[in-house]
Amino acid sequence: MIRFLPFMNRPPLVSVIRLNGMIAAGRRGLNDAGTSTMIERAFSRGKPKAVAVVINSPGGSPSQSSLIASRIRRLAEEKDIPVTAFVEDLAASGGYWLACAADDIIVDENSIVGSIGVISASFGLQDFISRFGVERRVHTAGESKSFLDPFQPEKEDDVARLKALQEQIHQNFIAHVRSRRGTRLDGTVPLFTGDIWVGRQAVDVGLADGVGHVVQVMKERYGKKTRFSVHGPKRGLLSRLGLAAADGISTGLEERALWARYGL
């Protein structure tokens, strides 16, 4: 009965947002469309004292990383709610972009963070198709429409253009990290080379603020009676019925490759 009396003080509430997996547009990855509802709910339901964002991600799309992080920052500022990121196994590349949306970042002793860089990977298949007598026929209007065609020999101009695009995104990533981490970053360490750090190393160089876990840290800050409300993405009907398996095969392979880059 006590919980229904408006004049009784209730223990503080911490909303927990779980962001797990590769960041990508579409049904299978973490993206702004798929996470928007749960993020909005986490900031508005139950008048939370704080929001904890639990991250376990090898990264992915820079645009989706930016959109999700921007939503978190907007809501944090509009509602004046502090946000803490907690890294589980990994917050690399776009995963670290998400972590920087928080006011502070807490890692496990074994968490991997960083990889502040941009990567593009593909295959050159021109020798393979020629071996089997396959002729590539491409007709374009616009000289750049066949940019980096994997069935044609790599062109120096294409590679130069790709590197220029990557550099723009890399600079955006660096600007985001610097704006969020500020003077906490160790200016004597090259942090933007795509390198990674583990646990306390990340704290030492300023990419994280401490070592701990979500329940322990939040109860230390808001009291032993702190309540937790966990928010995760809703699964679509096809996923619940197991009908999306075929659609997710290629995405699953891509995500597996991303995790493997970090030995996970």
Buried (B, 14 or more C-beta within 10 A) or exposed (E): EEEEEEEEEEEBBBBBBBBBBBBBBEBBBBBBEBBBEBBEBBBEEEEBBBBBBBBBBBBBBBBBBBBBBEBBBEBBEEEEBBBBBBBBBBBBBBBBBBBBBBBBBBBBEEBBBBBBBBEEEEEEBBEEBEEEEEEEEEEEEEEEEBEBBEBBEEEEEBEEBBEEEBEEBBEBBBEBBBEBBEEBBEEEBEBBEBEBBBBBBBBEBBBBBEBBEBBEBBBEBBEEEBBBBBBBBEEEEEBEEEEBEEBBEEBEEBBEEBBEBBEE
